[in-house]
Amino acid sequence: MRLQVLAVTMHREDLSIAEQMNIRCDAVVANQADREEDISRTTHHGTWRMITTSTRGVGRNRNIGLEAAEGDILLLSDDDVVYCDDMPTQVLQAFAQNPQADVIIFGMDMVRDGQVFETRSEPFHRIRVWNAMKYGTYRIALRRDALERAKLRFHESFGGGCPFSAGEDTLFIKSCLDHGLRVYAHPYVLGTCCKDQSSWFVGYNDKYFYDKGVLVRHLFPRTAYLMALYFGARFKRKTAVGLWRRIRLVYAGVRGGKQLIPYPGEL
């Protein structure tokens, strides 16, 4: 089997990002900048390709990588990840040992100020809808034939640079499950992910809660208002936004979510 990393980044001039990430296999880097360019380099680790477009939005950028993918196993990634040296061997081995798995979500060490502050890793188990809402895209690997059979792509309205600030990863995993793909967690830790800053998170403000409502509407259309109560109530210690205003904002997002109406700026 052939492993290919699909990374997303912005404003890169060359393929040095693949070296920084310690990618030791084939890779496609989808780069959003102010130009159109397609370059590649052959290394002793594999072929690295960077597709630069003037598009914006992480969902669109991930889809550019998926559309260019050629590997048998695709590992989705962000540019703040640095992989362990044995990552390609371990990922391919995990799929070889678990032929029933269409998607495997691996572990990752989270780093802040140069120090690991959390290891996100779980014993091997199957992931269902009720426990699928906590995984980031940078930990997802999948079989390309399963992806193509299900015709899956990322929603282009969610994530950094999009009208709705986050959620493209959760929507993608939910789509995998809805289309019958078998999703598993695996304890192997791929490497480190730097969390010194975020490209989208600016705090638990009004827009954050409105966007949560839009996301809930797309994740759980039949029970959106019930789920909205949960999301409105669970951030008590993280925000200065009062409980009833949080619920009102999430409900407004649920209502606006059907037509994908962005946060109006004041509610």
N, C-alpha and C positions, 0 to 999 in steps of 0.2 A: 504494500500500500504506500501511496505517496502523500506526505503531509505538506500542507501549505498554510502558512499564517496569512490572515487577512487583517491588516492593521489600518487604522484611520488616523490621520494627522492633519495639520494645517500649516501653511506657509513654510514648507520645506523647499530647499533648493536642490538637494541631492539625496542619495540613498544612504547617507551616513546614519540615519535613524535606525536602519536595520542592524547596523553594527552596535549602536548604543543599546538596542533591545536584546542583543545577543541571540539573534535569530540564526539557527543552525539548520535550516531547511529552506525549501522554496517559500517565497513570500510575494504577496501583492500589497503594496502600500497605496491606499487611496488618499490623495493629498489635495486639500482644498486651498487654493491660492488665487492669484489674479492672473492666471494664464492657463493655456491648454498645452499639455505636454505628456508624452509617454516615453519613458526611458527604462532600460533594463541593464542589469549587470550579472554576469555569470561568476560565481565564487565557488570555492571548494565545498561550501555548504549547500549550494543549490543556486537557482535562478531567482534574483530579486528584481521585481518590476515596480515602478512607481507611476501611477496614473494621476496626473494633476489636472484638475478642472476648476473652473470659476464658480461652481455650484456652492451652495451653503446648506448646512444641516447635517447632523451626524447620521440620520437615517438614510438620506440620499447617498452620503459618502460610503456607508457600509454596503449599500446596494450596488454601488459601482464596483466594490471589491468582489461581491458575490457574483456579479455578472461576468467578471474576468477570471473567476476561479477555475482551476483545472485539476486540482488535487483530489485524491480519493477522500481524504480526511481534511476538513477545514477547521482551523483554530482561529476564532475571532479575537481581535486584540485592540488595545488602545496604545498610544505612543508613550505612556508612562509606565509600561510593563518592562521588566528585565527578566529574561528567562534563565532557568537553570541549564547547565551544559547538557544534561541528559534528557531535556524536555522532549525532543522528537522521538527518542526511543521509548520513553515512558508512555507518551500519548498513543503511539501506534500499538504498543503492547496492550494498553487498556482496551482498545477496540478489538484487537485480535482475540483477547481472552473473553470478551463479552460480545459475541456476534449478534446478540439480540438487541444491543443498544444502537439506536439511531443518533442520539445526542448524549454526550457526557459532559457534565459540569465539574471541573476540577477545582482544587484548592488554590489559594494564593496567600502570600504573606503581604500584609498591608504595612506600608512604611510611611512614617512622618518624621521630618527632621533627621533623616538618615537612620532611624531606628524602627525595628518591627514593633508595632503596637498591637497587632491582632493577626492571628492566623485563621483564615477562613478555610476550613477543611472538615469534611464529614466522612463517616464510614460509607462504604458502598451501599447504596439503596436506590430504589426507584422513586422518582419524583412525580407527584400527582398535582392536580390543579391547586389543592388546598395547601401545599407547601412549596409552591413554585414562585412566590412573589419576592424572593430575597436575593436573587442571583444576578450579578452583573454580566454584561456581554463579554467582557475580557476573560471570562473563565469558561466560555462555551466552545466545545468542539463538536462537529457533526459530520455525518457521512454525506457527501455531495449528492449521491444518488437518491437518498431519502429527501434531501432538500428539493431536488428537482421534481421528484414524484409529487410532492405536496405543493410545488410552485410557491414556496415561501419567500417572502422578502420583508424587509423592515418597513414599518409605518414611517412615512417621511414627514409627519407633522409633529413627532415627539422626539425629544432629545436636544442636546446642545445645538444652538443655532436655529432651532425650530420654534414655531409659535407656542408649543407647550414644552416646558423646560426639561422634562425627563419622562422615562417610562417606556422608551423604545425596546429596552432589553426585556422587561416584563411582558410586554405585548408579544414579542417574538417568541418567548418560551411558551406563553399561553397558546399562540398559534400552532406551535409544534405539537402540543398536547391535543388541541382541538382537531388536528389533522391526523391523529392516531400515531404520531411518532413516539417511540419509547425513549424516555428521558431518564438518565441516571446521574447521581452524584458519585464522585470518586475521590478518595482521600489524597491522591498525589498532588503535591504543591508545585505548580508550574514555575513559580519564581516570585518576584516582588512587584507590587504596584504602589507607586508613590501617590500619597494623598495630601501633599503639602498645599495644593490649591485645587479648585474646581472651575471648570470652564462655564458652568451654568448656575451653580448654587450660590445664592446671595442672601440666604437666610429664610426662616419660616415666616414669610410675609404674606400679604393678601394674595398675590399672584401664585405663590406656592400652593395655597389651599384651593384656589380656583382650578389650577392645573391638575391637582389631585382629583377633583371632581370630574374633569374631562376624561382623565385616565380611567377612573372607576366606571364611567359610562361605557367605555370601550372594552374593559375587561369583563364586567359583569352587567350587561344590559338589562337583565331581568330582575336583578336584585340591587341595582345601583344605589337607590336611596337608602336601603338598609346598610350597605357597605359604606355609604357616605357618612353615616352616623359614627361608624367605627373610626374612619380616617379623621373626622372632625374632632373626635374626643381624645385621640391617643397622643397628641403632642403637647399635653398640658405643661410639662416642665421645660419645653424647648422654645416657647414662643411667648411674646407679649400679647399676641392676638387672643382676645377672649373666646371662651368656649362657644357661645351662641353665634358670634361672628364667624368663627371657624366653620361651624356647621352651615351657616348661611352661605359662606363662600364656596364650600364644597358642593352644596346643593345647586348653587348657581352654575358651577362647572358642569354638574351632571346635566342640567337643562341645556346649557350651551354646547355640550359635547356632541349631541346628535348631528348638529350642523358644523361642528368644529369651529365654533366662534371663539376667537382669542379673548383673553382677559381685557375688558373694556377700559381698565385703568382706575375705575372707582365703582364700588358697589355699596 
